[in-house]
Amino acid sequence: MTIQEQQKAIIEEFSIFDDWMDKYAYLIELGKELPMIDEKYKTNQYLITGCQSRVWLFAELDDEGKVVFTADSDAVITKGIVSLLIKVLSGHAPKEILDTDLEFLEKIGLKEHLSPTRANGLVSMVKQMQFYARAFQLKSNAKK
């Protein structure tokens, strides 16, 4: 599934819920499906700065040149948010990740329903994922 198709699917999933309490409950459920980070990466090196909660994010490039993200958080809603981002961005080439406008965040109303500190954390998560993608892209270009 392309990034755009994945974003569209998430927008459709969230449109089922009328109430934001139901959307938060769904986010918490998504967090339970999060591809868990290996315990050895739950260190300060992989901790995302700018998040109120503790969020660890690890990325690696698979054999097909796709970025694969894993993460964990000590807060259930934050875990759901990072799970959403991984659902959209993981398994795609660095260039695809860098060229993507994450429009689903606005379309599902997530940004406007987060506290300012969680909204800052969301921005930090996106920036860190883009940072990994940029690093992998530069590394790939250097090999050519």
KERORO-923265 format. One record per residue (C-alpha): residue number from 1; x, y, z. Coordinates in steps of 0.05 Angstrom, whole numbers, plus 5000, padded with zeros to 4 digits. Layout:
N
NUM; X; Y; Z
...
// end
This chain:
144
1; 5000; 5000; 5000
2; 5027; 5069; 4983
3; 5034; 5124; 5034
4; 4976; 5161; 5003
5; 4932; 5098; 5005
6; 4951; 5086; 5077
7; 4933; 5158; 5096
8; 4866; 5152; 5061
9; 4852; 5087; 5098
10; 4867; 5120; 5165
11; 4822; 5179; 5148
12; 4766; 5130; 5132
13; 4778; 5091; 5196
14; 4774; 5154; 5239
15; 4712; 5180; 5202
16; 4673; 5122; 5233
17; 4678; 5156; 5301
18; 4637; 5219; 5317
19; 4664; 5230; 5386
20; 4737; 5245; 5404
21; 4734; 5200; 5464
22; 4721; 5142; 5416
23; 4779; 5166; 5372
24; 4825; 5167; 5433
25; 4802; 5097; 5450
26; 4818; 5076; 5379
27; 4887; 5109; 5384
28; 4901; 5069; 5448
29; 4881; 5005; 5411
30; 4929; 5023; 5354
31; 4984; 5032; 5405
32; 4975; 4959; 5425
33; 4991; 4939; 5353
34; 5055; 4980; 5351
35; 5116; 4944; 5323
36; 5155; 4941; 5388
37; 5225; 4968; 5391
38; 5279; 4919; 5414
39; 5295; 4932; 5488
40; 5367; 4947; 5469
41; 5343; 5010; 5433
42; 5305; 5037; 5493
43; 5363; 5083; 5510
44; 5373; 5158; 5510
45; 5403; 5153; 5440
46; 5335; 5133; 5411
47; 5293; 5177; 5457
48; 5256; 5232; 5418
49; 5268; 5300; 5448
50; 5210; 5348; 5450
51; 5160; 5297; 5475
52; 5127; 5303; 5543
53; 5124; 5227; 5546
54; 5182; 5181; 5534
55; 5183; 5158; 5462
56; 5237; 5114; 5433
57; 5243; 5107; 5358
58; 5289; 5062; 5318
59; 5296; 5057; 5243
60; 5333; 5011; 5197
61; 5338; 5003; 5122
62; 5316; 4934; 5098
63; 5346; 4895; 5040
64; 5297; 4928; 4992
65; 5318; 4999; 5012
66; 5255; 5011; 5053
67; 5256; 5045; 5121
68; 5228; 5002; 5177
69; 5209; 5037; 5241
70; 5196; 5008; 5310
71; 5179; 5047; 5373
72; 5152; 5048; 5443
73; 5125; 5099; 5492
74; 5108; 5101; 5565
75; 5042; 5136; 5550
76; 4984; 5100; 5517
77; 4958; 5157; 5473
78; 5029; 5175; 5451
79; 5040; 5102; 5434
80; 4978; 5105; 5390
81; 5003; 5168; 5356
82; 5071; 5139; 5339
83; 5036; 5075; 5317
84; 4995; 5116; 5267
85; 5059; 5149; 5240
86; 5093; 5081; 5233
87; 5032; 5052; 5199
88; 5038; 5107; 5145
89; 5113; 5114; 5137
90; 5145; 5047; 5154
91; 5162; 5002; 5095
92; 5174; 5058; 5046
93; 5235; 5086; 5011
94; 5269; 5146; 5044
95; 5251; 5192; 4985
96; 5177; 5173; 4991
97; 5178; 5190; 5065
98; 5212; 5257; 5053
99; 5165; 5275; 4996
100; 5102; 5260; 5036
101; 5055; 5312; 5065
102; 5023; 5279; 5125
103; 4955; 5308; 5110
104; 4918; 5254; 5149
105; 4940; 5287; 5215
106; 4897; 5348; 5199
107; 4841; 5310; 5164
108; 4827; 5265; 5224
109; 4830; 5326; 5269
110; 4888; 5299; 5311
111; 4928; 5363; 5314
112; 4870; 5404; 5340
113; 4852; 5353; 5394
114; 4921; 5346; 5425
115; 4947; 5386; 5483
116; 5003; 5435; 5464
117; 5056; 5389; 5494
118; 5029; 5328; 5456
119; 5025; 5369; 5392
120; 5098; 5388; 5401
121; 5114; 5315; 5412
122; 5078; 5296; 5348
123; 5120; 5347; 5309
124; 5183; 5319; 5342
125; 5163; 5247; 5322
126; 5152; 5268; 5249
127; 5217; 5306; 5247
128; 5256; 5247; 5276
129; 5225; 5199; 5225
130; 5243; 5248; 5169
131; 5313; 5254; 5198
132; 5323; 5179; 5194
133; 5296; 5178; 5122
134; 5343; 5235; 5102
135; 5403; 5200; 5134
136; 5387; 5135; 5097
137; 5377; 5173; 5032
138; 5445; 5208; 5040
139; 5478; 5142; 5057
140; 5448; 5109; 4995
141; 5469; 5168; 4950
142; 5540; 5164; 4977
143; 5545; 5091; 4956
144; 5527; 5108; 4884
// end
